[in-house]
Amino acid sequence: MKINIIGHHLEITDGLKDHIGNKLKKITGRSQDILEIKIILSVDNITHNAEGNIYLPKTDLHAKCSSNDMYKSIDLLIDKLNKQIIKHNKKIKDHHTPSNFKSANFPSEN
């Protein structure tokens, strides 16, 4: 799994990297299928924006959050992405349960 942290008009400090890394442990524990995670941090006048993309084999998840504090924006972003991962995993699990398979009763040849 590849993790990209990009700063747009912002320098990515070690504190931000550590905070994002600690928060992403919650997401990476939920799914083994994650190919890449991309986090983009930016600052407009007063608002701090955090945008995230999670790339899975057949789908991509996207979220964006803004607040007055970068750490708060990251926390909100990770919460949104975590909810999306849970929902995605639930969809996959629901579609592949044995109850969804049709069964045919064949008479025995005895």
C-alpha positions as a Markdown table, in Angstrom:
| # | Residue | x | y | z |
|---|---|---|---|---|
| 1 | Met | 0.0 | 0.0 | 0.0 |
| 2 | Lys | 1.3 | 3.4 | -1.0 |
| 3 | Ile | 0.5 | 6.6 | 1.0 |
| 4 | Asn | 1.0 | 10.0 | -0.6 |
| 5 | Ile | 0.7 | 13.2 | 1.5 |
| 6 | Ile | 0.8 | 16.3 | -0.6 |
| 7 | Gly | 0.8 | 19.9 | 0.6 |
| 8 | His | -0.6 | 22.7 | -1.6 |
| 9 | His | 0.6 | 26.1 | -0.4 |
| 10 | Leu | 1.6 | 24.3 | 2.8 |
| 11 | Glu | 4.8 | 22.6 | 4.1 |
| 12 | Ile | 4.2 | 19.1 | 5.4 |
| 13 | Thr | 5.8 | 18.9 | 8.8 |
| 14 | Asp | 6.8 | 15.8 | 10.7 |
| 15 | Gly | 3.9 | 16.5 | 13.1 |
| 16 | Leu | 1.4 | 16.4 | 10.3 |
| 17 | Lys | 2.9 | 13.2 | 8.9 |
| 18 | Asp | 2.8 | 11.5 | 12.3 |
| 19 | His | -0.8 | 12.6 | 12.9 |
| 20 | Ile | -2.0 | 11.4 | 9.5 |
| 21 | Gly | 0.0 | 8.1 | 9.9 |
| 22 | Asn | -1.6 | 7.4 | 13.3 |
| 23 | Lys | -5.1 | 8.2 | 12.0 |
| 24 | Leu | -4.6 | 6.0 | 8.9 |
| 25 | Lys | -3.9 | 3.0 | 11.0 |
| 26 | Lys | -7.6 | 2.9 | 11.8 |
| 27 | Ile | -8.5 | 2.8 | 8.1 |
| 28 | Thr | -5.8 | 0.3 | 7.0 |
| 29 | Gly | -6.9 | -2.1 | 9.7 |
| 30 | Arg | -10.4 | -2.2 | 8.1 |
| 31 | Ser | -9.4 | -3.3 | 4.6 |
| 32 | Gln | -6.5 | -5.3 | 3.2 |
| 33 | Asp | -7.5 | -4.4 | -0.4 |
| 34 | Ile | -6.3 | -0.7 | -0.3 |
| 35 | Leu | -3.9 | 0.0 | -3.2 |
| 36 | Glu | -3.1 | 3.6 | -2.5 |
| 37 | Ile | -4.1 | 6.5 | -0.2 |
| 38 | Lys | -3.6 | 10.1 | -1.3 |
| 39 | Ile | -4.0 | 13.0 | 1.2 |
| 40 | Ile | -3.9 | 16.5 | -0.1 |
| 41 | Leu | -3.6 | 19.4 | 2.4 |
| 42 | Ser | -4.1 | 23.0 | 1.5 |
| 43 | Val | -4.7 | 26.4 | 3.0 |
| 44 | Asp | -6.9 | 29.1 | 1.7 |
| 45 | Asn | -6.9 | 32.4 | 3.6 |
| 46 | Ile | -8.3 | 31.1 | 6.9 |
| 47 | Thr | -9.7 | 27.7 | 6.1 |
| 48 | His | -7.6 | 24.6 | 6.2 |
| 49 | Asn | -8.7 | 21.9 | 3.7 |
| 50 | Ala | -8.0 | 18.2 | 3.8 |
| 51 | Glu | -8.9 | 16.0 | 0.8 |
| 52 | Gly | -8.4 | 12.3 | 0.6 |
| 53 | Asn | -8.7 | 9.5 | -2.0 |
| 54 | Ile | -8.5 | 5.8 | -1.3 |
| 55 | Tyr | -8.0 | 3.6 | -4.3 |
| 56 | Leu | -9.4 | 0.1 | -4.1 |
| 57 | Pro | -9.3 | -2.6 | -6.9 |
| 58 | Lys | -12.7 | -1.8 | -8.4 |
| 59 | Thr | -13.6 | 1.6 | -6.8 |
| 60 | Asp | -12.2 | 4.8 | -5.5 |
| 61 | Leu | -13.4 | 6.6 | -2.4 |
| 62 | His | -13.2 | 10.4 | -2.0 |
| 63 | Ala | -13.8 | 12.9 | 0.8 |
| 64 | Lys | -13.0 | 16.5 | 1.5 |
| 65 | Cys | -13.2 | 18.5 | 4.8 |
| 66 | Ser | -12.5 | 22.1 | 5.9 |
| 67 | Ser | -12.1 | 23.8 | 9.2 |
| 68 | Asn | -10.1 | 26.5 | 11.0 |
| 69 | Asp | -7.5 | 24.0 | 12.2 |
| 70 | Met | -5.5 | 21.5 | 10.0 |
| 71 | Tyr | -5.5 | 18.8 | 12.6 |
| 72 | Lys | -9.3 | 19.1 | 13.0 |
| 73 | Ser | -9.7 | 18.9 | 9.2 |
| 74 | Ile | -7.6 | 15.7 | 9.1 |
| 75 | Asp | -9.6 | 14.2 | 11.9 |
| 76 | Leu | -12.9 | 14.9 | 10.1 |
| 77 | Leu | -11.5 | 13.6 | 6.8 |
| 78 | Ile | -10.3 | 10.3 | 8.4 |
| 79 | Asp | -13.8 | 9.9 | 10.0 |
| 80 | Lys | -15.5 | 10.3 | 6.6 |
| 81 | Leu | -13.1 | 7.9 | 4.9 |
| 82 | Asn | -13.5 | 5.4 | 7.7 |
| 83 | Lys | -17.3 | 5.5 | 7.3 |
| 84 | Gln | -16.9 | 5.0 | 3.5 |
| 85 | Ile | -14.6 | 2.0 | 4.0 |
| 86 | Ile | -17.1 | 0.4 | 6.4 |
| 87 | Lys | -20.0 | 0.9 | 4.0 |
| 88 | His | -17.9 | -0.5 | 1.1 |
| 89 | Asn | -16.9 | -3.6 | 3.1 |
| 90 | Lys | -20.5 | -4.1 | 4.1 |
| 91 | Lys | -21.6 | -3.9 | 0.5 |
| 92 | Ile | -19.0 | -6.5 | -0.6 |
| 93 | Lys | -19.9 | -8.8 | 2.3 |
| 94 | Asp | -23.6 | -8.6 | 1.6 |
| 95 | His | -23.3 | -9.4 | -2.0 |
| 96 | His | -21.2 | -12.4 | -1.5 |
| 97 | Thr | -23.1 | -14.3 | 1.2 |
| 98 | Pro | -24.1 | -17.9 | 0.5 |
| 99 | Ser | -27.8 | -17.0 | 0.8 |
| 100 | Asn | -27.5 | -15.1 | -2.5 |
| 101 | Phe | -26.6 | -18.2 | -4.4 |
| 102 | Lys | -29.5 | -20.1 | -6.0 |
| 103 | Ser | -29.6 | -23.7 | -5.2 |
| 104 | Ala | -31.1 | -26.5 | -7.3 |
| 105 | Asn | -32.5 | -29.6 | -5.7 |
| 106 | Phe | -31.6 | -32.6 | -7.9 |
| 107 | Pro | -33.2 | -35.9 | -7.2 |
| 108 | Ser | -30.8 | -38.6 | -6.1 |
| 109 | Glu | -30.0 | -41.4 | -8.6 |
| 110 | Asn | -30.5 | -44.2 | -6.1 |
